[in-house]
């Protein structure tokens, strides 16, 4: 597990605002499931993903 630069999925915008998250860990399962073409750098103002926060 390693901390990486903040990233988020463009599909977060489809979720309710309070469910949107960003990731910053390369071992995070939902983060790893985001295809490269759906990733964007940064947090976009979202909260940190719970899986990322635990690692
Ligand atoms: Zn995550």
mmCIF file of the protein (N, C-alpha, C, O) and its ligand, coordinates in Angstrom:
data_MODEL
# 
_entry.id   MODEL 
# 
loop_
_entity.id 
_entity.type 
_entity.pdbx_number_of_molecules 
1 polymer     1 
2 non-polymer 1 
# 
_entity_poly.entity_id                      1 
_entity_poly.type                           'polypeptide(L)' 
_entity_poly.nstd_linkage                   no 
_entity_poly.nstd_monomer                   no 
_entity_poly.pdbx_seq_one_letter_code       
;(UNK)(UNK)(UNK)(UNK)(UNK)(UNK)(UNK)(UNK)(UNK)(UNK)(UNK)(UNK)(UNK)(UNK)(UNK)(UNK)
(UNK)(UNK)(UNK)(UNK)(UNK)(UNK)(UNK)(UNK)(UNK)(UNK)(UNK)(UNK)(UNK)(UNK)(UNK)(UNK)
(UNK)(UNK)(UNK)(UNK)(UNK)(UNK)(UNK)(UNK)(UNK)(UNK)(UNK)(UNK)(UNK)(UNK)(UNK)(UNK)
(UNK)(UNK)(UNK)(UNK)(UNK)(UNK)(UNK)
;
_entity_poly.pdbx_seq_one_letter_code_can   XXXXXXXXXXXXXXXXXXXXXXXXXXXXXXXXXXXXXXXXXXXXXXXXXXXXXXX 
_entity_poly.pdbx_strand_id                 A 
# 
loop_
_entity_poly_seq.entity_id 
_entity_poly_seq.num 
_entity_poly_seq.mon_id 
_entity_poly_seq.hetero 
1 1  UNK n 
1 2  UNK n 
1 3  UNK n 
1 4  UNK n 
1 5  UNK n 
1 6  UNK n 
1 7  UNK n 
1 8  UNK n 
1 9  UNK n 
1 10 UNK n 
1 11 UNK n 
1 12 UNK n 
1 13 UNK n 
1 14 UNK n 
1 15 UNK n 
1 16 UNK n 
1 17 UNK n 
1 18 UNK n 
1 19 UNK n 
1 20 UNK n 
1 21 UNK n 
1 22 UNK n 
1 23 UNK n 
1 24 UNK n 
1 25 UNK n 
1 26 UNK n 
1 27 UNK n 
1 28 UNK n 
1 29 UNK n 
1 30 UNK n 
1 31 UNK n 
1 32 UNK n 
1 33 UNK n 
1 34 UNK n 
1 35 UNK n 
1 36 UNK n 
1 37 UNK n 
1 38 UNK n 
1 39 UNK n 
1 40 UNK n 
1 41 UNK n 
1 42 UNK n 
1 43 UNK n 
1 44 UNK n 
1 45 UNK n 
1 46 UNK n 
1 47 UNK n 
1 48 UNK n 
1 49 UNK n 
1 50 UNK n 
1 51 UNK n 
1 52 UNK n 
1 53 UNK n 
1 54 UNK n 
1 55 UNK n 
# 
loop_
_struct_asym.id 
_struct_asym.entity_id 
A 1 
B 2 
# 
loop_
_chem_comp.id 
_chem_comp.type 
_chem_comp.mon_nstd_flag 
UNK 'L-peptide linking' . 
ZN  non-polymer         . 
# 
_pdbx_entity_nonpoly.entity_id   2 
_pdbx_entity_nonpoly.name        ? 
_pdbx_entity_nonpoly.comp_id     ZN 
# 
_pdbx_nonpoly_scheme.asym_id         B 
_pdbx_nonpoly_scheme.entity_id       2 
_pdbx_nonpoly_scheme.mon_id          ZN 
_pdbx_nonpoly_scheme.ndb_seq_num     1 
_pdbx_nonpoly_scheme.pdb_seq_num     101 
_pdbx_nonpoly_scheme.auth_seq_num    101 
_pdbx_nonpoly_scheme.pdb_mon_id      ZN 
_pdbx_nonpoly_scheme.auth_mon_id     ZN 
_pdbx_nonpoly_scheme.pdb_strand_id   A 
_pdbx_nonpoly_scheme.pdb_ins_code    . 
# 
loop_
_atom_site.group_PDB 
_atom_site.id 
_atom_site.type_symbol 
_atom_site.label_atom_id 
_atom_site.label_alt_id 
_atom_site.label_comp_id 
_atom_site.label_asym_id 
_atom_site.label_entity_id 
_atom_site.label_seq_id 
_atom_site.pdbx_PDB_ins_code 
_atom_site.Cartn_x 
_atom_site.Cartn_y 
_atom_site.Cartn_z 
_atom_site.occupancy 
_atom_site.B_iso_or_equiv 
_atom_site.pdbx_formal_charge 
_atom_site.auth_seq_id 
_atom_site.auth_comp_id 
_atom_site.auth_asym_id 
_atom_site.auth_atom_id 
_atom_site.pdbx_PDB_model_num 
ATOM   1   N  N  . UNK A 1 1  ? 0.851   -1.200 0.000   1.00 0.00 ? 1   UNK A N  1 
ATOM   2   C  CA . UNK A 1 1  ? 0.000   0.000  0.000   1.00 0.00 ? 1   UNK A CA 1 
ATOM   3   C  C  . UNK A 1 1  ? 0.882   1.244  0.000   1.00 0.00 ? 1   UNK A C  1 
ATOM   4   O  O  . UNK A 1 1  ? 1.894   1.313  0.698   1.00 0.00 ? 1   UNK A O  1 
ATOM   5   N  N  . UNK A 1 2  ? 0.484   2.188  -0.773  1.00 0.00 ? 2   UNK A N  1 
ATOM   6   C  CA . UNK A 1 2  ? 1.281   3.406  -0.850  1.00 0.00 ? 2   UNK A CA 1 
ATOM   7   C  C  . UNK A 1 2  ? 0.376   4.585  -1.121  1.00 0.00 ? 2   UNK A C  1 
ATOM   8   O  O  . UNK A 1 2  ? -0.604  4.502  -1.862  1.00 0.00 ? 2   UNK A O  1 
ATOM   9   N  N  . UNK A 1 3  ? 0.738   5.672  -0.499  1.00 0.00 ? 3   UNK A N  1 
ATOM   10  C  CA . UNK A 1 3  ? -0.021  6.886  -0.744  1.00 0.00 ? 3   UNK A CA 1 
ATOM   11  C  C  . UNK A 1 3  ? 0.367   7.434  -2.114  1.00 0.00 ? 3   UNK A C  1 
ATOM   12  O  O  . UNK A 1 3  ? 1.545   7.476  -2.468  1.00 0.00 ? 3   UNK A O  1 
ATOM   13  N  N  . UNK A 1 4  ? -0.613  7.844  -2.860  1.00 0.00 ? 4   UNK A N  1 
ATOM   14  C  CA . UNK A 1 4  ? -0.366  8.405  -4.190  1.00 0.00 ? 4   UNK A CA 1 
ATOM   15  C  C  . UNK A 1 4  ? -1.043  9.768  -4.277  1.00 0.00 ? 4   UNK A C  1 
ATOM   16  O  O  . UNK A 1 4  ? -1.747  10.186 -3.358  1.00 0.00 ? 4   UNK A O  1 
ATOM   17  N  N  . UNK A 1 5  ? -0.824  10.439 -5.370  1.00 0.00 ? 5   UNK A N  1 
ATOM   18  C  CA . UNK A 1 5  ? -1.442  11.753 -5.557  1.00 0.00 ? 5   UNK A CA 1 
ATOM   19  C  C  . UNK A 1 5  ? -2.968  11.606 -5.564  1.00 0.00 ? 5   UNK A C  1 
ATOM   20  O  O  . UNK A 1 5  ? -3.508  10.623 -6.072  1.00 0.00 ? 5   UNK A O  1 
ATOM   21  N  N  . UNK A 1 6  ? -3.633  12.576 -5.005  1.00 0.00 ? 6   UNK A N  1 
ATOM   22  C  CA . UNK A 1 6  ? -5.100  12.551 -4.947  1.00 0.00 ? 6   UNK A CA 1 
ATOM   23  C  C  . UNK A 1 6  ? -5.700  12.360 -6.336  1.00 0.00 ? 6   UNK A C  1 
ATOM   24  O  O  . UNK A 1 6  ? -5.255  12.968 -7.309  1.00 0.00 ? 6   UNK A O  1 
ATOM   25  N  N  . UNK A 1 7  ? -6.716  11.506 -6.409  1.00 0.00 ? 7   UNK A N  1 
ATOM   26  C  CA . UNK A 1 7  ? -7.435  11.346 -7.677  1.00 0.00 ? 7   UNK A CA 1 
ATOM   27  C  C  . UNK A 1 7  ? -8.881  10.996 -7.381  1.00 0.00 ? 7   UNK A C  1 
ATOM   28  O  O  . UNK A 1 7  ? -9.217  10.570 -6.276  1.00 0.00 ? 7   UNK A O  1 
ATOM   29  N  N  . UNK A 1 8  ? -9.728  11.179 -8.374  1.00 0.00 ? 8   UNK A N  1 
ATOM   30  C  CA . UNK A 1 8  ? -11.150 10.850 -8.223  1.00 0.00 ? 8   UNK A CA 1 
ATOM   31  C  C  . UNK A 1 8  ? -11.669 10.378 -9.573  1.00 0.00 ? 8   UNK A C  1 
ATOM   32  O  O  . UNK A 1 8  ? -11.024 10.552 -10.607 1.00 0.00 ? 8   UNK A O  1 
ATOM   33  N  N  . UNK A 1 9  ? -12.857 9.774  -9.533  1.00 0.00 ? 9   UNK A N  1 
ATOM   34  C  CA . UNK A 1 9  ? -13.492 9.315  -10.768 1.00 0.00 ? 9   UNK A CA 1 
ATOM   35  C  C  . UNK A 1 9  ? -14.463 10.367 -11.267 1.00 0.00 ? 9   UNK A C  1 
ATOM   36  O  O  . UNK A 1 9  ? -15.154 11.014 -10.480 1.00 0.00 ? 9   UNK A O  1 
ATOM   37  N  N  . UNK A 1 10 ? -14.508 10.533 -12.570 1.00 0.00 ? 10  UNK A N  1 
ATOM   38  C  CA . UNK A 1 10 ? -15.485 11.465 -13.133 1.00 0.00 ? 10  UNK A CA 1 
ATOM   39  C  C  . UNK A 1 10 ? -16.909 10.991 -12.843 1.00 0.00 ? 10  UNK A C  1 
ATOM   40  O  O  . UNK A 1 10 ? -17.853 11.779 -12.905 1.00 0.00 ? 10  UNK A O  1 
ATOM   41  N  N  . UNK A 1 11 ? -17.063 9.678  -12.521 1.00 0.00 ? 11  UNK A N  1 
ATOM   42  C  CA . UNK A 1 11 ? -18.392 9.150  -12.226 1.00 0.00 ? 11  UNK A CA 1 
ATOM   43  C  C  . UNK A 1 11 ? -18.900 9.515  -10.836 1.00 0.00 ? 11  UNK A C  1 
ATOM   44  O  O  . UNK A 1 11 ? -20.072 9.298  -10.528 1.00 0.00 ? 11  UNK A O  1 
ATOM   45  N  N  . UNK A 1 12 ? -18.021 10.071 -9.988  1.00 0.00 ? 12  UNK A N  1 
ATOM   46  C  CA . UNK A 1 12 ? -18.487 10.529 -8.678  1.00 0.00 ? 12  UNK A CA 1 
ATOM   47  C  C  . UNK A 1 12 ? -19.600 11.560 -8.827  1.00 0.00 ? 12  UNK A C  1 
ATOM   48  O  O  . UNK A 1 12 ? -20.475 11.674 -7.968  1.00 0.00 ? 12  UNK A O  1 
ATOM   49  N  N  . UNK A 1 13 ? -19.557 12.294 -9.908  1.00 0.00 ? 13  UNK A N  1 
ATOM   50  C  CA . UNK A 1 13 ? -20.555 13.338 -10.127 1.00 0.00 ? 13  UNK A CA 1 
ATOM   51  C  C  . UNK A 1 13 ? -21.962 12.764 -10.257 1.00 0.00 ? 13  UNK A C  1 
ATOM   52  O  O  . UNK A 1 13 ? -22.945 13.490 -10.105 1.00 0.00 ? 13  UNK A O  1 
ATOM   53  N  N  . UNK A 1 14 ? -22.068 11.435 -10.543 1.00 0.00 ? 14  UNK A N  1 
ATOM   54  C  CA . UNK A 1 14 ? -23.379 10.790 -10.657 1.00 0.00 ? 14  UNK A CA 1 
ATOM   55  C  C  . UNK A 1 14 ? -23.986 10.490 -9.291  1.00 0.00 ? 14  UNK A C  1 
ATOM   56  O  O  . UNK A 1 14 ? -25.185 10.233 -9.184  1.00 0.00 ? 14  UNK A O  1 
ATOM   57  N  N  . UNK A 1 15 ? -23.152 10.524 -8.237  1.00 0.00 ? 15  UNK A N  1 
ATOM   58  C  CA . UNK A 1 15 ? -23.627 10.172 -6.896  1.00 0.00 ? 15  UNK A CA 1 
ATOM   59  C  C  . UNK A 1 15 ? -24.165 11.400 -6.177  1.00 0.00 ? 15  UNK A C  1 
ATOM   60  O  O  . UNK A 1 15 ? -23.887 12.534 -6.568  1.00 0.00 ? 15  UNK A O  1 
ATOM   61  N  N  . UNK A 1 16 ? -24.952 11.161 -5.105  1.00 0.00 ? 16  UNK A N  1 
ATOM   62  C  CA . UNK A 1 16 ? -25.349 12.297 -4.271  1.00 0.00 ? 16  UNK A CA 1 
ATOM   63  C  C  . UNK A 1 16 ? -24.106 12.994 -3.725  1.00 0.00 ? 16  UNK A C  1 
ATOM   64  O  O  . UNK A 1 16 ? -23.088 12.347 -3.481  1.00 0.00 ? 16  UNK A O  1 
ATOM   65  N  N  . UNK A 1 17 ? -24.184 14.293 -3.533  1.00 0.00 ? 17  UNK A N  1 
ATOM   66  C  CA . UNK A 1 17 ? -23.011 15.081 -3.161  1.00 0.00 ? 17  UNK A CA 1 
ATOM   67  C  C  . UNK A 1 17 ? -22.314 14.540 -1.918  1.00 0.00 ? 17  UNK A C  1 
ATOM   68  O  O  . UNK A 1 17 ? -21.087 14.576 -1.835  1.00 0.00 ? 17  UNK A O  1 
ATOM   69  N  N  . UNK A 1 18 ? -23.086 14.035 -0.942  1.00 0.00 ? 18  UNK A N  1 
ATOM   70  C  CA . UNK A 1 18 ? -22.449 13.572 0.298   1.00 0.00 ? 18  UNK A CA 1 
ATOM   71  C  C  . UNK A 1 18 ? -21.809 12.199 0.159   1.00 0.00 ? 18  UNK A C  1 
ATOM   72  O  O  . UNK A 1 18 ? -21.179 11.722 1.103   1.00 0.00 ? 18  UNK A O  1 
ATOM   73  N  N  . UNK A 1 19 ? -21.953 11.554 -0.993  1.00 0.00 ? 19  UNK A N  1 
ATOM   74  C  CA . UNK A 1 19 ? -21.340 10.235 -1.223  1.00 0.00 ? 19  UNK A CA 1 
ATOM   75  C  C  . UNK A 1 19 ? -20.085 10.325 -2.078  1.00 0.00 ? 19  UNK A C  1 
ATOM   76  O  O  . UNK A 1 19 ? -19.394 9.323  -2.261  1.00 0.00 ? 19  UNK A O  1 
ATOM   77  N  N  . UNK A 1 20 ? -19.786 11.474 -2.590  1.00 0.00 ? 20  UNK A N  1 
ATOM   78  C  CA . UNK A 1 20 ? -18.655 11.601 -3.512  1.00 0.00 ? 20  UNK A CA 1 
ATOM   79  C  C  . UNK A 1 20 ? -17.328 11.593 -2.750  1.00 0.00 ? 20  UNK A C  1 
ATOM   80  O  O  . UNK A 1 20 ? -17.185 12.264 -1.728  1.00 0.00 ? 20  UNK A O  1 
ATOM   81  N  N  . UNK A 1 21 ? -16.378 10.838 -3.252  1.00 0.00 ? 21  UNK A N  1 
ATOM   82  C  CA . UNK A 1 21 ? -15.098 10.709 -2.556  1.00 0.00 ? 21  UNK A CA 1 
ATOM   83  C  C  . UNK A 1 21 ? -13.938 10.815 -3.545  1.00 0.00 ? 21  UNK A C  1 
ATOM   84  O  O  . UNK A 1 21 ? -14.102 10.657 -4.755  1.00 0.00 ? 21  UNK A O  1 
ATOM   85  N  N  . UNK A 1 22 ? -12.777 11.086 -2.991  1.00 0.00 ? 22  UNK A N  1 
ATOM   86  C  CA . UNK A 1 22 ? -11.549 10.974 -3.774  1.00 0.00 ? 22  UNK A CA 1 
ATOM   87  C  C  . UNK A 1 22 ? -10.667 9.926  -3.101  1.00 0.00 ? 22  UNK A C  1 
ATOM   88  O  O  . UNK A 1 22 ? -10.944 9.493  -1.982  1.00 0.00 ? 22  UNK A O  1 
ATOM   89  N  N  . UNK A 1 23 ? -9.616  9.528  -3.785  1.00 0.00 ? 23  UNK A N  1 
ATOM   90  C  CA . UNK A 1 23 ? -8.720  8.491  -3.279  1.00 0.00 ? 23  UNK A CA 1 
ATOM   91  C  C  . UNK A 1 23 ? -7.288  9.002  -3.264  1.00 0.00 ? 23  UNK A C  1 
ATOM   92  O  O  . UNK A 1 23 ? -6.928  9.925  -3.995  1.00 0.00 ? 23  UNK A O  1 
ATOM   93  N  N  . UNK A 1 24 ? -6.473  8.374  -2.404  1.00 0.00 ? 24  UNK A N  1 
ATOM   94  C  CA . UNK A 1 24 ? -5.046  8.728  -2.397  1.00 0.00 ? 24  UNK A CA 1 
ATOM   95  C  C  . UNK A 1 24 ? -4.194  7.528  -1.996  1.00 0.00 ? 24  UNK A C  1 
ATOM   96  O  O  . UNK A 1 24 ? -3.096  7.690  -1.462  1.00 0.00 ? 24  UNK A O  1 
ATOM   97  N  N  . UNK A 1 25 ? -4.712  6.303  -2.259  1.00 0.00 ? 25  UNK A N  1 
ATOM   98  C  CA . UNK A 1 25 ? -3.938  5.110  -1.921  1.00 0.00 ? 25  UNK A CA 1 
ATOM   99  C  C  . UNK A 1 25 ? -4.040  4.094  -3.046  1.00 0.00 ? 25  UNK A C  1 
ATOM   100 O  O  . UNK A 1 25 ? -5.135  3.808  -3.531  1.00 0.00 ? 25  UNK A O  1 
ATOM   101 N  N  . UNK A 1 26 ? -2.897  3.544  -3.466  1.00 0.00 ? 26  UNK A N  1 
ATOM   102 C  CA . UNK A 1 26 ? -2.923  2.626  -4.609  1.00 0.00 ? 26  UNK A CA 1 
ATOM   103 C  C  . UNK A 1 26 ? -3.425  1.238  -4.227  1.00 0.00 ? 26  UNK A C  1 
ATOM   104 O  O  . UNK A 1 26 ? -3.598  0.397  -5.109  1.00 0.00 ? 26  UNK A O  1 
ATOM   105 N  N  . UNK A 1 27 ? -3.668  0.966  -2.931  1.00 0.00 ? 27  UNK A N  1 
ATOM   106 C  CA . UNK A 1 27 ? -4.194  -0.328 -2.502  1.00 0.00 ? 27  UNK A CA 1 
ATOM   107 C  C  . UNK A 1 27 ? -5.700  -0.284 -2.261  1.00 0.00 ? 27  UNK A C  1 
ATOM   108 O  O  . UNK A 1 27 ? -6.284  -1.287 -1.850  1.00 0.00 ? 27  UNK A O  1 
ATOM   109 N  N  . UNK A 1 28 ? -6.325  0.832  -2.502  1.00 0.00 ? 28  UNK A N  1 
ATOM   110 C  CA . UNK A 1 28 ? -7.757  0.980  -2.253  1.00 0.00 ? 28  UNK A CA 1 
ATOM   111 C  C  . UNK A 1 28 ? -8.556  0.261  -3.350  1.00 0.00 ? 28  UNK A C  1 
ATOM   112 O  O  . UNK A 1 28 ? -8.441  0.618  -4.522  1.00 0.00 ? 28  UNK A O  1 
ATOM   113 N  N  . UNK A 1 29 ? -9.378  -0.762 -2.980  1.00 0.00 ? 29  UNK A N  1 
ATOM   114 C  CA . UNK A 1 29 ? -10.117 -1.504 -4.030  1.00 0.00 ? 29  UNK A CA 1 
ATOM   115 C  C  . UNK A 1 29 ? -11.012 -0.619 -4.902  1.00 0.00 ? 29  UNK A C  1 
ATOM   116 O  O  . UNK A 1 29 ? -10.897 -0.682 -6.126  1.00 0.00 ? 29  UNK A O  1 
ATOM   117 N  N  . UNK A 1 30 ? -11.889 0.195  -4.332  1.00 0.00 ? 30  UNK A N  1 
ATOM   118 C  CA . UNK A 1 30 ? -12.702 1.025  -5.236  1.00 0.00 ? 30  UNK A CA 1 
ATOM   119 C  C  . UNK A 1 30 ? -11.860 2.002  -6.046  1.00 0.00 ? 30  UNK A C  1 
ATOM   120 O  O  . UNK A 1 30 ? -12.216 2.340  -7.175  1.00 0.00 ? 30  UNK A O  1 
ATOM   121 N  N  . UNK A 1 31 ? -10.756 2.453  -5.483  1.00 0.00 ? 31  UNK A N  1 
ATOM   122 C  CA . UNK A 1 31 ? -9.878  3.341  -6.236  1.00 0.00 ? 31  UNK A CA 1 
ATOM   123 C  C  . UNK A 1 31 ? -9.231  2.625  -7.404  1.00 0.00 ? 31  UNK A C  1 
ATOM   124 O  O  . UNK A 1 31 ? -9.093  3.181  -8.493  1.00 0.00 ? 31  UNK A O  1 
ATOM   125 N  N  . UNK A 1 32 ? -8.832  1.365  -7.159  1.00 0.00 ? 32  UNK A N  1 
ATOM   126 C  CA . UNK A 1 32 ? -8.188  0.590  -8.224  1.00 0.00 ? 32  UNK A CA 1 
ATOM   127 C  C  . UNK A 1 32 ? -9.171  0.242  -9.333  1.00 0.00 ? 32  UNK A C  1 
ATOM   128 O  O  . UNK A 1 32 ? -8.771  0.013  -10.475 1.00 0.00 ? 32  UNK A O  1 
ATOM   129 N  N  . UNK A 1 33 ? -10.453 0.204  -8.998  1.00 0.00 ? 33  UNK A N  1 
ATOM   130 C  CA . UNK A 1 33 ? -11.462 -0.131 -10.000 1.00 0.00 ? 33  UNK A CA 1 
ATOM   131 C  C  . UNK A 1 33 ? -11.740 1.012  -10.972 1.00 0.00 ? 33  UNK A C  1 
ATOM   132 O  O  . UNK A 1 33 ? -12.421 0.817  -11.979 1.00 0.00 ? 33  UNK A O  1 
ATOM   133 N  N  . UNK A 1 34 ? -11.228 2.183  -10.684 1.00 0.00 ? 34  UNK A N  1 
ATOM   134 C  CA . UNK A 1 34 ? -11.490 3.323  -11.572 1.00 0.00 ? 34  UNK A CA 1 
ATOM   135 C  C  . UNK A 1 34 ? -10.571 3.230  -12.789 1.00 0.00 ? 34  UNK A C  1 
ATOM   136 O  O  . UNK A 1 34 ? -9.351  3.301  -12.641 1.00 0.00 ? 34  UNK A O  1 
ATOM   137 N  N  . UNK A 1 35 ? -11.127 3.075  -13.975 1.00 0.00 ? 35  UNK A N  1 
ATOM   138 C  CA . UNK A 1 35 ? -10.284 3.016  -15.178 1.00 0.00 ? 35  UNK A CA 1 
ATOM   139 C  C  . UNK A 1 35 ? -9.520  4.328  -15.371 1.00 0.00 ? 35  UNK A C  1 
ATOM   140 O  O  . UNK A 1 35 ? -9.980  5.403  -14.989 1.00 0.00 ? 35  UNK A O  1 
ATOM   141 N  N  . UNK A 1 36 ? -8.346  4.201  -15.972 1.00 0.00 ? 36  UNK A N  1 
ATOM   142 C  CA . UNK A 1 36 ? -7.486  5.372  -16.132 1.00 0.00 ? 36  UNK A CA 1 
ATOM   143 C  C  . UNK A 1 36 ? -8.202  6.525  -16.823 1.00 0.00 ? 36  UNK A C  1 
ATOM   144 O  O  . UNK A 1 36 ? -7.993  7.687  -16.475 1.00 0.00 ? 36  UNK A O  1 
ATOM   145 N  N  . UNK A 1 37 ? -9.049  6.203  -17.806 1.00 0.00 ? 37  UNK A N  1 
ATOM   146 C  CA . UNK A 1 37 ? -9.677  7.290  -18.557 1.00 0.00 ? 37  UNK A CA 1 
ATOM   147 C  C  . UNK A 1 37 ? -10.789 7.978  -17.765 1.00 0.00 ? 37  UNK A C  1 
ATOM   148 O  O  . UNK A 1 37 ? -11.298 9.019  -18.181 1.00 0.00 ? 37  UNK A O  1 
ATOM   149 N  N  . UNK A 1 38 ? -11.170 7.389  -16.613 1.00 0.00 ? 38  UNK A N  1 
ATOM   150 C  CA . UNK A 1 38 ? -12.183 8.040  -15.765 1.00 0.00 ? 38  UNK A CA 1 
ATOM   151 C  C  . UNK A 1 38 ? -11.556 8.751  -14.573 1.00 0.00 ? 38  UNK A C  1 
ATOM   152 O  O  . UNK A 1 38 ? -12.265 9.339  -13.757 1.00 0.00 ? 38  UNK A O  1 
ATOM   153 N  N  . UNK A 1 39 ? -10.226 8.700  -14.468 1.00 0.00 ? 39  UNK A N  1 
ATOM   154 C  CA . UNK A 1 39 ? -9.542  9.333  -13.345 1.00 0.00 ? 39  UNK A CA 1 
ATOM   155 C  C  . UNK A 1 39 ? -9.207  10.780 -13.646 1.00 0.00 ? 39  UNK A C  1 
ATOM   156 O  O  . UNK A 1 39 ? -8.875  11.152 -14.771 1.00 0.00 ? 39  UNK A O  1 
ATOM   157 N  N  . UNK A 1 40 ? -9.306  11.575 -12.606 1.00 0.00 ? 40  UNK A N  1 
ATOM   158 C  CA . UNK A 1 40 ? -8.860  12.951 -12.711 1.00 0.00 ? 40  UNK A CA 1 
ATOM   159 C  C  . UNK A 1 40 ? -8.022  13.252 -11.487 1.00 0.00 ? 40  UNK A C  1 
ATOM   160 O  O  . UNK A 1 40 ? -8.292  12.718 -10.411 1.00 0.00 ? 40  UNK A O  1 
ATOM   161 N  N  . UNK A 1 41 ? -7.016  14.091 -11.624 1.00 0.00 ? 41  UNK A N  1 
ATOM   162 C  CA . UNK A 1 41 ? -6.151  14.442 -10.510 1.00 0.00 ? 41  UNK A CA 1 
ATOM   163 C  C  . UNK A 1 41 ? -6.844  15.427 -9.578  1.00 0.00 ? 41  UNK A C  1 
ATOM   164 O  O  . UNK A 1 41 ? -7.620  16.276 -10.015 1.00 0.00 ? 41  UNK A O  1 
ATOM   165 N  N  . UNK A 1 42 ? -6.546  15.297 -8.276  1.00 0.00 ? 42  UNK A N  1 
ATOM   166 C  CA . UNK A 1 42 ? -7.072  16.231 -7.298  1.00 0.00 ? 42  UNK A CA 1 
ATOM   167 C  C  . UNK A 1 42 ? -8.210  15.636 -6.491  1.00 0.00 ? 42  UNK A C  1 
ATOM   168 O  O  . UNK A 1 42 ? -8.485  14.439 -6.585  1.00 0.00 ? 42  UNK A O  1 
ATOM   169 N  N  . UNK A 1 43 ? -8.874  16.466 -5.698  1.00 0.00 ? 43  UNK A N  1 
ATOM   170 C  CA . UNK A 1 43 ? -9.962  16.009 -4.830  1.00 0.00 ? 43  UNK A CA 1 
ATOM   171 C  C  . UNK A 1 43 ? -11.321 16.459 -5.345  1.00 0.00 ? 43  UNK A C  1 
ATOM   172 O  O  . UNK A 1 43 ? -12.345 15.880 -4.982  1.00 0.00 ? 43  UNK A O  1 
ATOM   173 N  N  . UNK A 1 44 ? -11.336 17.461 -6.166  1.00 0.00 ? 44  UNK A N  1 
ATOM   174 C  CA . UNK A 1 44 ? -12.571 18.071 -6.669  1.00 0.00 ? 44  UNK A CA 1 
ATOM   175 C  C  . UNK A 1 44 ? -13.477 18.522 -5.532  1.00 0.00 ? 44  UNK A C  1 
ATOM   176 O  O  . UNK A 1 44 ? -14.680 18.693 -5.729  1.00 0.00 ? 44  UNK A O  1 
ATOM   177 N  N  . UNK A 1 45 ? -12.914 18.716 -4.350  1.00 0.00 ? 45  UNK A N  1 
ATOM   178 C  CA . UNK A 1 45 ? -13.717 19.143 -3.206  1.00 0.00 ? 45  UNK A CA 1 
ATOM   179 C  C  . UNK A 1 45 ? -14.436 18.013 -2.506  1.00 0.00 ? 45  UNK A C  1 
ATOM   180 O  O  . UNK A 1 45 ? -15.245 18.258 -1.611  1.00 0.00 ? 45  UNK A O  1 
ATOM   181 N  N  . UNK A 1 46 ? -14.157 16.760 -2.899  1.00 0.00 ? 46  UNK A N  1 
ATOM   182 C  CA . UNK A 1 46 ? -14.811 15.618 -2.269  1.00 0.00 ? 46  UNK A CA 1 
ATOM   183 C  C  . UNK A 1 46 ? -14.103 15.275 -0.969  1.00 0.00 ? 46  UNK A C  1 
ATOM   184 O  O  . UNK A 1 46 ? -13.019 15.782 -0.678  1.00 0.00 ? 46  UNK A O  1 
ATOM   185 N  N  . UNK A 1 47 ? -14.761 14.372 -0.164  1.00 0.00 ? 47  UNK A N  1 
ATOM   186 C  CA . UNK A 1 47 ? -14.098 13.901 1.055   1.00 0.00 ? 47  UNK A CA 1 
ATOM   187 C  C  . UNK A 1 47 ? -13.240 12.682 0.726   1.00 0.00 ? 47  UNK A C  1 
ATOM   188 O  O  . UNK A 1 47 ? -13.405 12.061 -0.324  1.00 0.00 ? 47  UNK A O  1 
ATOM   189 N  N  . UNK A 1 48 ? -12.320 12.347 1.637   1.00 0.00 ? 48  UNK A N  1 
ATOM   190 C  CA . UNK A 1 48 ? -11.445 11.197 1.410   1.00 0.00 ? 48  UNK A CA 1 
ATOM   191 C  C  . UNK A 1 48 ? -12.232 9.902  1.564   1.00 0.00 ? 48  UNK A C  1 
ATOM   192 O  O  . UNK A 1 48 ? -13.024 9.747  2.494   1.00 0.00 ? 48  UNK A O  1 
ATOM   193 N  N  . UNK A 1 49 ? -12.003 8.976  0.641   1.00 0.00 ? 49  UNK A N  1 
ATOM   194 C  CA . UNK A 1 49 ? -12.622 7.659  0.666   1.00 0.00 ? 49  UNK A CA 1 
ATOM   195 C  C  . UNK A 1 49 ? -12.301 6.931  1.983   1.00 0.00 ? 49  UNK A C  1 
ATOM   196 O  O  . UNK A 1 49 ? -11.186 7.042  2.494   1.00 0.00 ? 49  UNK A O  1 
ATOM   197 N  N  . UNK A 1 50 ? -13.274 6.188  2.533   1.00 0.00 ? 50  UNK A N  1 
ATOM   198 C  CA . UNK A 1 50 ? -13.054 5.517  3.824   1.00 0.00 ? 50  UNK A CA 1 
ATOM   199 C  C  . UNK A 1 50 ? -11.992 4.431  3.728   1.00 0.00 ? 50  UNK A C  1 
ATOM   200 O  O  . UNK A 1 50 ? -11.222 4.242  4.669   1.00 0.00 ? 50  UNK A O  1 
ATOM   201 N  N  . UNK A 1 51 ? -11.936 3.719  2.619   1.00 0.00 ? 51  UNK A N  1 
ATOM   202 C  CA . UNK A 1 51 ? -10.890 2.700  2.452   1.00 0.00 ? 51  UNK A CA 1 
ATOM   203 C  C  . UNK A 1 51 ? -9.518  3.340  2.463   1.00 0.00 ? 51  UNK A C  1 
ATOM   204 O  O  . UNK A 1 51 ? -8.601  2.833  3.109   1.00 0.00 ? 51  UNK A O  1 
ATOM   205 N  N  . UNK A 1 52 ? -9.369  4.434  1.766   1.00 0.00 ? 52  UNK A N  1 
ATOM   206 C  CA . UNK A 1 52 ? -8.088  5.134  1.734   1.00 0.00 ? 52  UNK A CA 1 
ATOM   207 C  C  . UNK A 1 52 ? -7.717  5.633  3.140   1.00 0.00 ? 52  UNK A C  1 
ATOM   208 O  O  . UNK A 1 52 ? -6.549  5.582  3.525   1.00 0.00 ? 52  UNK A O  1 
ATOM   209 N  N  . UNK A 1 53 ? -8.682  6.103  3.885   1.00 0.00 ? 53  UNK A N  1 
ATOM   210 C  CA . UNK A 1 53 ? -8.425  6.673  5.191   1.00 0.00 ? 53  UNK A CA 1 
ATOM   211 C  C  . UNK A 1 53 ? -7.922  5.614  6.177   1.00 0.00 ? 53  UNK A C  1 
ATOM   212 O  O  . UNK A 1 53 ? -7.173  5.925  7.103   1.00 0.00 ? 53  UNK A O  1 
ATOM   213 N  N  . UNK A 1 54 ? -8.341  4.362  5.970   1.00 0.00 ? 54  UNK A N  1 
ATOM   214 C  CA . UNK A 1 54 ? -7.951  3.285  6.887   1.00 0.00 ? 54  UNK A CA 1 
ATOM   215 C  C  . UNK A 1 54 ? -6.581  2.726  6.585   1.00 0.00 ? 54  UNK A C  1 
ATOM   216 O  O  . UNK A 1 54 ? -6.021  2.019  7.422   1.00 0.00 ? 54  UNK A O  1 
ATOM   217 N  N  . UNK A 1 55 ? -6.015  3.012  5.425   1.00 0.00 ? 55  UNK A N  1 
ATOM   218 C  CA . UNK A 1 55 ? -4.753  2.383  5.033   1.00 0.00 ? 55  UNK A CA 1 
ATOM   219 C  C  . UNK A 1 55 ? -3.556  3.268  5.333   1.00 0.00 ? 55  UNK A C  1 
ATOM   220 O  O  . UNK A 1 55 ? -2.419  2.881  5.061   1.00 0.00 ? 55  UNK A O  1 
HETATM 221 ZN ZN . ZN  B 2 .  ? -10.149 4.970  -1.812  1.00 0.00 ? 101 ZN  A ZN 1 
# 
